[in-house]
Amino acid sequence: DFKTAWQAYCAIYGNGRNDPSKKDEDFIAGFMDYLGELAADGLAVIAQQQGVDLSSSGVAVGSKRSRGIVDDGPAAKRHRPGNDMDATKRDLCTRLKALQKSN
C-alpha cells in the first residue's frame, strides 16, 4: 500500500523520517518518479502477457532500471528550520499525507 511504500522509501533514502513537510521537493518528486517507474514496469509486463503492443501507442517501454541505469535515489537532505515551504510544496505535502492516511 501507499503508506508502507512511503515509509520504506523514507527509511532507505530519507533517514527514516516520514513527515513529507520535512522533505524537499526533489525528495518527494523522486518518490513519485519511483512509483511511476514501478507502475510502468508492472503494466508493461501485463501488456506483454496480454499481447498489447505499448510501443504502437506511443508509450516508452522500459524504465531507467530496466535499461541498466543505476539510480540510488535522491540524497537525503537535511531540513532547514523555519517555515520555508511554498504553496506548491504545502499542497503536495497535504496530498501525500492524505494518501498515507487513506490506507
C-alpha positions in Angstrom: 0.0 0.0 0.0 1.0 3.6 -0.4 1.8 4.3 3.3 4.1 1.3 3.5 5.9 2.3 0.3 6.4 5.9 1.6 7.8 4.6 4.9 10.1 2.2 3.2 11.4 4.9 0.8 12.0 7.2 3.7 13.8 4.5 5.7 16.1 3.9 2.7 16.6 7.4 1.3 15.3 9.8 4.0 16.9 9.0 7.3 13.8 7.2 8.4 11.8 10.4 8.8 8.3 10.0 7.3 6.9 13.6 7.5 6.7 14.9 3.9 6.7 18.5 5.1 10.3 17.9 6.3 11.4 16.7 2.8 12.4 18.9 0.0 10.6 18.9 -3.3 13.3 16.8 -5.0 12.9 14.0 -2.5 9.1 13.9 -2.9 9.4 14.0 -6.7 12.0 11.2 -6.5 9.4 9.1 -4.6 6.7 9.8 -7.2 9.1 9.0 -10.1 10.0 5.8 -8.4 6.3 4.8 -8.0 5.7 5.7 -11.7 8.6 3.5 -12.8 7.3 0.6 -10.8 3.8 1.0 -12.2 5.1 1.4 -15.8 7.3 -1.7 -15.4 4.4 -3.7 -14.0 2.0 -2.6 -16.7 4.5 -3.4 -19.4 4.6 -7.0 -18.1 0.8 -7.2 -18.1 0.6 -5.7 -21.6 3.1 -8.2 -22.9 1.2 -11.1 -21.2 -2.0 -9.9 -22.9 -0.4 -9.2 -26.3 -0.8 -5.5 -26.1 1.8 -3.5 -28.1 2.5 -0.4 -26.0 5.1 0.9 -28.4 2.4 1.3 -31.1 0.5 3.6 -28.7 3.5 5.9 -28.2 4.3 4.5 -24.8 8.0 4.5 -23.9 8.6 0.9 -22.8 11.2 0.2 -20.1 12.3 2.2 -17.2 15.7 3.5 -16.3 16.2 0.5 -14.1 15.5 -2.0 -16.9 17.9 -0.1 -19.2 20.7 -0.7 -16.8 20.9 2.8 -15.4 21.7 2.7 -11.7 19.8 5.2 -9.6 20.3 5.0 -5.9 17.5 7.5 -5.3 17.8 11.1 -4.1 20.4 12.0 -1.5 18.8 12.5 1.9 18.5 16.2 2.6 18.5 18.0 5.9 15.5 20.2 6.6 16.3 23.8 7.4 14.4 25.2 10.3 11.7 27.8 9.6 8.6 27.9 7.5 10.2 27.9 4.1 7.5 25.8 2.4 5.9 27.5 -0.6 2.2 26.9 -1.5 3.1 24.2 -4.2 5.1 22.1 -1.7 2.5 22.6 1.0 -0.2 21.3 -1.3 1.9 18.4 -2.4 2.6 17.5 1.3 -1.1 17.7 2.1 -2.0 15.4 -0.7 0.8 13.0 0.3 -0.3 12.9 3.9 -3.9 12.3 2.7 -2.7 9.3 0.7 -0.8 8.0 3.7 -3.9 8.2 5.8 -6.2 6.6 3.2 -4.7 3.1 3.7 
